[in-house]
Amino acid sequence: MIPSARLILIGAAVCWLGCVDSIDISLPDNVSGRLVIEGSVDRTETRYVFSVFVTRTSAIDESLERYVEPATINMIYQGAEIFELNNGEARTFSIGDFHDLFGGEPASAQFGIEVEVDGELYSSEPQHILDSPPPGELSTQMITREELNEREFILERSYVELRITSDLRNSTGQLVSLLWDVQSYYQFQEIVWDENDFFFNPKICYVFELDKSNEINFINALGISSDRITSFKINEKFADYKFHSGHLYQVIQRTLDANAAEYWDQVSQAIQREGTIFDDPPGRAISNISSTANLNTEVLGYFYASAVDTIYKLATPGETGNQRHLCAQIIQPSPCCACLDIAGSSLEQPKNWIQ
């Protein structure tokens, strides 16, 4: 499935806006309303997940709410249409059921999409899923930086970095690139707010969090001189109360072939662009999707197929600086004695919370 932040990333990758008094900058006339088609086939250990999102770019001053473009979307397998997808909705099959229905086997499967928008047909290049390397090992590291606060005083602030060590060759010797989506859970323990409340039974909640940063976490294997990465940084979080009682990282890792890695490399460069407003704006990222009638018709986005692994790391309080509980710093009772008030909170412990 496509992460909800990904649309913002694509919009940032194709739009470059600046506004400075008395400086005339030449910008594209149409930075909004450009067609974006982004899709994927994820193969986990047990299932396939198919997802395509068709939308339009929006200007910076427009709403970032995702707009679903009216479209007819067909999944292509071994060169033939097999089923229709709803825009923005995932469809899942077990691997066994899929090949029982449509034939073939995972090792030789090739996928593509055909999308019809406003009477024009767009198709992707066929994609093959590269096997993933053995799951890597996650680790955490504390760092401290000097930063200016809102009053422009210099403060030292601590952060928790998440790093991964992994091979970049799979079991067949193919070199693969890797893309990571970082999610996490943190434990929040209620405290006794009123010592006279003898009947209060403190609960333990587990709060789910998506990575809300606009960074794309990936490694392009063709850009390094090794078949292995060691302690490669894929996430950073402010070291606060969310690390007080344990923090479970859940990392979704996808394999990328060389072309998909180039696509994400270009998108990442556009988002993290450095320089001044006088530099040339970044170019449009490559796409493997095109109009079947007119190759000059512009379409943004990419369709890729990936093997997917999920890797877990439970960071203990001792590994993350023994952070203070939130309720040692605030004076209101919620969420200190009502942890279910926290968005994303549940009393159910994640199944991979192993201490």
C-alpha positions as CSV (number, residue, x, y, z in Angstrom):
1,M,0.0,0.0,0.0
2,I,1.1,3.5,-0.6
3,P,1.9,5.6,2.5
4,S,-0.4,8.6,3.0
5,A,2.6,11.0,3.0
6,R,3.7,9.7,-0.4
7,L,1.4,12.1,-2.3
8,I,2.9,15.1,-0.6
9,L,6.4,13.7,-1.5
10,I,5.4,13.4,-5.2
11,G,3.8,16.9,-5.2
12,A,7.0,18.3,-3.7
13,A,9.1,16.4,-6.3
14,V,7.2,18.0,-9.3
15,C,6.5,21.5,-8.0
16,W,9.1,24.2,-7.1
17,L,7.7,27.5,-5.9
18,G,9.4,30.5,-4.4
19,C,8.3,33.9,-3.3
20,V,10.8,36.8,-2.7
21,D,10.1,40.5,-2.9
22,S,11.3,42.2,-6.1
23,I,12.7,39.0,-7.7
24,D,11.1,37.7,-10.9
25,I,11.5,33.9,-11.1
26,S,10.4,31.9,-14.1
27,L,8.2,29.0,-12.9
28,P,6.1,26.5,-14.8
29,D,2.7,27.8,-15.7
30,N,0.8,24.7,-14.5
31,V,2.2,23.4,-11.3
32,S,-1.2,21.9,-10.2
33,G,-3.6,19.5,-11.9
34,R,-0.9,17.3,-13.4
35,L,-1.8,13.6,-13.6
36,V,-0.1,11.3,-11.0
37,I,-0.3,7.5,-11.2
38,E,1.5,5.6,-8.5
39,G,1.1,1.9,-7.9
40,S,2.7,-1.1,-6.4
41,V,2.6,-4.9,-6.0
42,D,3.9,-6.0,-2.7
43,R,4.8,-9.6,-2.1
44,T,5.1,-10.5,1.6
45,E,6.0,-14.0,2.9
46,T,2.4,-15.1,2.4
47,R,0.5,-12.7,0.2
48,Y,0.3,-10.2,-2.7
49,V,-1.0,-6.7,-2.1
50,F,-2.0,-4.7,-5.1
51,S,-2.6,-0.9,-4.9
52,V,-2.8,2.0,-7.4
53,F,-3.6,5.6,-6.6
54,V,-4.5,8.1,-9.4
55,T,-4.6,11.7,-8.4
56,R,-3.5,15.2,-9.5
57,T,-0.8,17.5,-8.2
58,S,-1.8,20.5,-6.2
59,A,-0.3,23.9,-5.7
60,I,1.4,24.7,-2.3
61,D,-1.5,26.9,-1.2
62,E,-4.1,24.2,-2.0
63,S,-5.4,21.6,0.4
64,L,-3.1,18.6,0.9
65,E,-6.1,16.3,1.2
66,R,-5.8,13.5,-1.3
67,Y,-8.2,13.8,-4.3
68,V,-9.2,10.6,-6.0
69,E,-9.2,11.1,-9.8
70,P,-12.0,9.2,-11.7
71,A,-10.1,6.3,-13.4
72,T,-10.5,2.8,-14.6
73,I,-7.6,0.7,-13.3
74,N,-6.7,-2.8,-14.5
75,M,-4.0,-5.1,-13.2
76,I,-1.9,-6.8,-15.8
77,Y,-0.3,-10.2,-15.1
78,Q,1.9,-12.0,-17.7
79,G,0.7,-9.5,-20.3
80,A,-3.1,-10.0,-19.7
81,E,-5.8,-8.2,-17.7
82,I,-6.8,-10.1,-14.6
83,F,-8.9,-7.8,-12.5
84,E,-10.0,-4.2,-11.9
85,L,-8.8,-2.2,-8.9
86,N,-10.6,0.6,-7.1
87,N,-8.6,3.9,-7.0
88,G,-6.7,4.1,-3.8
89,E,-7.9,0.8,-2.4
90,A,-5.7,-2.2,-1.8
91,R,-6.6,-5.7,-3.0
92,T,-5.0,-8.8,-1.3
93,F,-4.5,-12.4,-2.3
94,S,-2.7,-15.2,-0.6
95,I,0.2,-16.2,-2.9
96,G,-1.2,-19.7,-3.3
97,D,-4.7,-18.5,-4.1
98,F,-3.4,-16.0,-6.6
99,H,-1.4,-18.5,-8.7
100,D,-4.2,-21.1,-8.4
101,L,-6.5,-18.5,-10.0
102,F,-4.2,-17.0,-12.6
103,G,-1.4,-19.6,-13.1
104,G,2.3,-19.2,-13.0
105,E,4.6,-19.0,-10.0
106,P,6.2,-16.2,-8.0
107,A,9.7,-16.6,-9.5
108,S,8.5,-15.8,-13.0
109,A,5.6,-13.4,-12.3
110,Q,5.5,-10.1,-14.2
111,F,3.0,-7.4,-13.3
112,G,1.8,-4.1,-14.9
113,I,-1.1,-1.7,-14.8
114,E,-3.4,0.0,-17.4
115,V,-5.2,3.1,-16.3
116,E,-7.8,5.0,-18.3
117,V,-8.3,8.7,-17.4
118,D,-10.5,11.1,-19.4
119,G,-10.7,8.6,-22.3
120,E,-6.9,8.3,-22.5
121,L,-5.1,5.0,-21.7
122,Y,-1.9,4.8,-19.7
123,S,0.2,1.7,-19.2
124,S,3.3,0.7,-17.2
125,E,6.3,-1.2,-18.2
126,P,6.1,-4.8,-16.9
127,Q,7.7,-5.3,-13.5
128,H,9.4,-8.4,-11.9
129,I,9.8,-8.8,-8.2
130,L,13.3,-9.2,-7.0
131,D,13.8,-11.5,-3.9
132,S,14.9,-9.6,-0.8
133,P,18.1,-10.2,1.0
134,P,18.1,-11.7,4.5
135,P,16.3,-9.3,7.0
136,G,18.7,-6.8,8.3
137,E,19.4,-5.9,12.0
138,L,18.1,-2.7,13.5
139,S,19.9,-0.8,16.2
140,T,19.4,2.6,18.0
141,Q,21.9,5.3,18.8
142,M,21.6,8.4,20.9
143,I,22.9,11.7,19.6
144,T,23.0,15.3,21.0
145,R,22.9,18.5,18.9
146,E,23.0,22.1,19.8
147,E,19.9,24.0,18.5
148,L,18.3,27.4,18.8
149,N,15.0,27.5,20.7
150,E,12.2,29.9,19.9
151,R,14.0,32.6,21.9
152,E,17.2,31.9,20.0
153,F,19.0,30.5,23.0
154,I,21.3,27.6,22.3
155,L,20.1,24.3,23.8
156,E,21.3,20.8,23.7
157,R,18.7,18.3,22.4
158,S,18.9,14.6,22.3
159,Y,17.6,12.4,19.5
160,V,17.2,8.6,18.9
161,E,18.5,7.4,15.6
162,L,17.3,4.1,14.1
163,R,20.0,2.4,12.0
164,I,20.1,-0.8,9.9
165,T,22.8,-3.3,9.0
166,S,21.9,-5.4,5.9
167,D,23.2,-7.2,2.9
168,L,22.3,-5.8,-0.5
169,R,22.5,-9.1,-2.4
170,N,19.7,-11.6,-2.3
171,S,20.0,-15.4,-2.3
172,T,20.4,-15.5,-6.1
173,G,23.3,-12.9,-6.0
174,Q,21.2,-10.0,-7.4
175,L,22.1,-6.5,-6.2
176,V,19.0,-4.8,-4.8
177,S,18.2,-1.4,-3.5
178,L,16.0,-1.0,-0.4
179,L,13.1,1.3,0.6
180,W,12.0,1.6,4.2
181,D,8.7,2.9,5.8
182,V,9.2,3.4,9.6
183,Q,6.3,2.9,12.0
184,S,6.4,2.5,15.7
185,Y,4.5,1.8,19.0
186,Y,5.3,3.3,22.4
187,Q,4.2,2.2,25.8
188,F,2.3,4.7,28.0
189,Q,1.7,3.8,31.6
190,E,-1.0,5.6,33.6
191,I,-0.1,6.9,37.0
192,V,-2.1,7.4,40.2
193,W,-3.1,11.1,39.9
194,D,-5.1,11.3,43.1
195,E,-3.6,9.4,46.0
196,N,-7.0,9.3,47.6
197,D,-8.5,7.4,44.8
198,F,-8.1,3.9,46.1
199,F,-10.1,2.3,43.3
200,F,-8.1,3.6,40.4
201,N,-6.3,0.8,38.6
202,P,-3.7,2.3,36.2
203,K,-3.8,0.9,32.7
204,I,-0.9,0.4,30.2
205,C,-1.6,1.7,26.7
206,Y,0.3,1.1,23.4
207,V,0.3,4.0,21.0
208,F,0.8,3.5,17.3
209,E,2.7,6.2,15.3
210,L,3.4,6.6,11.6
211,D,6.7,8.3,10.6
212,K,5.4,11.8,9.8
213,S,8.7,13.1,8.3
214,N,8.9,14.0,4.6
215,E,12.1,12.1,4.1
216,I,12.3,9.1,1.8
217,N,14.3,6.4,3.5
218,F,16.1,4.3,0.9
219,I,19.5,3.1,-0.3
220,N,20.4,3.0,-4.0
221,A,22.8,0.0,-4.2
222,L,24.3,1.4,-7.4
223,G,25.4,4.5,-5.5
224,I,27.7,2.7,-3.1
225,S,30.8,0.5,-3.5
226,S,29.8,-2.3,-1.2
227,D,27.3,-5.2,-1.1
228,R,26.4,-4.4,2.5
229,I,25.4,-1.4,4.6
230,T,26.4,-1.0,8.2
231,S,24.5,1.1,10.7
232,F,22.8,3.0,7.9
233,K,20.5,5.7,9.4
234,I,16.8,5.3,8.4
235,N,15.0,7.4,11.1
236,E,15.4,10.0,13.8
237,K,13.1,11.0,16.6
238,F,13.3,13.5,19.4
239,A,14.2,11.7,22.6
240,D,11.2,12.3,24.8
241,Y,8.6,10.6,27.0
242,K,7.7,8.2,24.1
243,F,10.8,6.3,24.9
244,H,10.2,6.2,28.7
245,S,8.8,2.6,28.9
246,G,9.8,1.1,25.6
247,H,9.5,1.9,21.9
248,L,8.8,-0.8,19.3
249,Y,10.0,0.1,15.8
250,Q,8.2,-1.7,12.9
251,V,10.1,-1.2,9.6
252,I,8.5,-2.2,6.3
253,Q,11.3,-2.9,3.9
254,R,10.8,-3.2,0.1
255,T,13.2,-4.3,-2.6
256,L,13.8,-2.0,-5.6
257,D,15.4,-2.7,-8.9
258,A,17.8,-0.3,-10.5
259,N,15.1,1.8,-12.3
260,A,12.8,2.1,-9.3
261,A,15.8,3.1,-7.2
262,E,16.6,5.8,-9.7
263,Y,13.0,7.1,-9.4
264,W,13.1,7.3,-5.6
265,D,16.6,8.9,-5.8
266,Q,15.2,11.7,-8.1
267,V,12.2,12.2,-5.9
268,S,14.4,12.4,-2.8
269,Q,16.7,14.9,-4.3
270,A,13.8,17.1,-5.3
271,I,12.4,17.0,-1.8
272,Q,15.7,17.5,0.0
273,R,17.0,20.1,-2.5
274,E,19.7,22.3,-1.3
275,G,21.0,25.6,-2.7
276,T,19.3,29.0,-3.3
277,I,16.3,30.2,-5.3
278,F,18.7,31.2,-8.0
279,D,19.7,27.5,-8.8
280,D,17.9,25.6,-11.5
281,P,14.8,23.8,-10.1
282,P,15.0,20.0,-10.1
283,G,13.7,18.2,-13.1
284,R,10.8,15.8,-13.3
285,A,11.4,12.4,-11.9
286,I,11.5,9.5,-14.4
287,S,8.4,7.4,-14.8
288,N,7.7,3.9,-16.3
289,I,4.1,4.9,-17.1
290,S,3.1,6.5,-20.4
291,S,0.2,7.2,-22.6
292,T,-0.4,4.4,-25.2
293,A,-1.6,6.9,-27.8
294,N,0.9,9.8,-27.3
295,L,4.3,9.3,-25.7
296,N,4.6,13.1,-25.2
297,T,1.6,13.2,-22.8
298,E,2.9,14.0,-19.4
299,V,2.2,11.6,-16.5
300,L,3.9,11.6,-13.2
301,G,4.5,8.7,-10.8
302,Y,5.8,5.1,-11.0
303,F,4.7,1.5,-10.8
304,Y,6.9,-0.9,-9.0
305,A,6.9,-4.5,-7.7
306,S,8.6,-5.4,-4.4
307,A,9.3,-8.2,-2.1
308,V,8.4,-7.0,1.4
309,D,9.8,-7.8,4.8
310,T,8.8,-6.4,8.2
311,I,11.7,-6.0,10.7
312,Y,11.1,-5.2,14.4
313,K,13.3,-3.6,17.1
314,L,12.2,-3.0,20.7
315,A,14.3,-0.1,22.0
316,T,14.5,-0.3,25.8
317,P,14.6,2.7,28.1
318,G,18.3,2.1,28.8
319,E,19.1,2.2,25.1
320,T,17.3,5.5,24.6
321,G,18.5,7.6,27.5
322,N,16.0,6.7,30.3
323,Q,13.6,9.5,29.3
324,R,11.2,11.0,31.8
325,H,7.5,10.0,31.9
326,L,5.2,12.7,30.4
327,C,3.3,12.9,33.6
328,A,6.4,14.1,35.5
329,Q,6.2,17.2,33.4
330,I,2.5,18.2,33.2
331,I,-0.1,19.0,35.7
332,Q,-3.4,17.9,34.1
333,P,-4.8,14.5,34.7
334,S,-5.4,13.4,31.1
335,P,-3.7,11.4,29.6
336,C,-1.9,10.5,32.9
337,C,-4.9,8.6,34.2
338,A,-6.7,8.2,30.8
339,C,-4.2,6.9,28.3
340,L,-6.9,5.8,25.8
341,D,-7.4,9.6,25.2
342,I,-4.2,9.5,23.2
343,A,-4.8,9.2,19.4
344,G,-3.8,5.7,18.2
345,S,-3.8,4.2,21.7
346,S,-4.9,0.7,22.5
347,L,-4.8,-1.6,25.5
348,E,-3.7,-4.5,23.2
349,Q,0.0,-5.2,23.3
350,P,1.6,-5.5,19.9
351,K,2.5,-9.1,19.1
352,N,6.1,-8.3,18.6
353,W,6.6,-6.5,21.9
354,I,9.1,-9.0,23.2
355,Q,11.2,-7.9,26.2
